Amino acid sequence: MERNRSDEKLVTDRAARVPSGAAVMRTSVTDALTRAFFEEWARTGIGALSLERVAKRAGVGKAALYRRWSSKHDMAIDLIQAVGLTLTPIPNSGTLVEDLRSILLSLRRTLRHPLIRRILPDLHAEMARTSALSDAIRNTLQHERREKGAVIIERAIARGELPHDADRDLANDALASILYWRIIVTGGRMTRRDIDKIAQFIVAGLSAR
């Protein structure tokens, strides 16, 4: 499979974090396994994903993979958490609408990634079937992302841009759901003009009493 720059970024974004006990393991092998795992997931879906195929695609032995992860769900949890947290920005532009625009642009870049576009729907389906995966993602990655989103709203309240009772959960839901629906569910385009309109729409909704 030909790799593009966005594929490489998906790997380098998680390179700073390695599974527990893997500090002495070669980073190049971990990165190759990470790339191969996401490529195989995008190709087959996690239900049909084979760790043996992942190791073969990465050009390493199965033992190298199993020293790092014991199962495909363990591997999925670790890699999703590592990549997801690095892709969540905390802008501080001085205005809420600019902060929201920055977050939306970052989310758009993430959702446009060719592997992520194929993996995310499968991930959400698997979370509905596998409670351990669902609990791990919701209790770490999603919780962390929503806490970061709440920080943006708290700053806006402190600046007087929003009322004190502004709905933090609604803000988080709007940020993620609008882009997800347009890009992942409908396969539509999201222009910078659309991003501006969504940011202004969210601010207007949160400002309403």
RALINNOR-V505287 format. One record per backbone hydrogen bond with DSSP energy under -1.0 kcal/mol. NH is the residue of the N-H (numbers start at 1). CO is the residue of the C=O. If there is no record, write none. Layout:
NH/CO, NH/CO
//
This chain:
8/4, 9/5, 10/6, 11/7, 12/8, 13/9, 14/11, 17/14, 22/19, 25/22, 30/26, 31/27, 32/28, 33/29, 34/30, 35/31, 36/32, 37/33, 38/34, 39/35, 40/36, 41/37, 42/38, 43/39, 44/40, 45/41, 54/50, 55/51, 56/52, 57/53, 58/54, 60/55, 65/61, 66/62, 67/63, 68/65, 69/65, 75/71, 76/72, 77/73, 78/74, 79/75, 80/76, 81/77, 82/78, 83/79, 84/80, 85/81, 86/82, 87/83, 99/95, 100/96, 101/97, 102/98, 103/99, 104/100, 105/101, 106/102, 107/103, 108/104, 109/105, 110/106, 111/107, 112/108, 113/110, 117/113, 119/115, 120/116, 123/119, 124/120, 125/121, 126/122, 127/123, 128/124, 130/126, 134/130, 135/131, 136/132, 137/133, 138/134, 139/135, 142/137, 144/140, 145/141, 146/142, 147/143, 148/144, 149/145, 150/146, 151/147, 152/148, 153/149, 154/150, 155/151, 156/152, 157/153, 158/154, 159/155, 160/157, 161/156, 166/163, 171/167, 172/168, 173/169, 174/170, 175/171, 176/172, 177/173, 178/174, 180/176, 181/177, 182/178, 183/179, 184/180, 185/180, 186/181, 188/182, 195/191, 196/192, 197/193, 198/194, 199/195, 200/196, 201/197, 202/198, 203/199, 204/200, 205/201, 206/202, 207/203
//
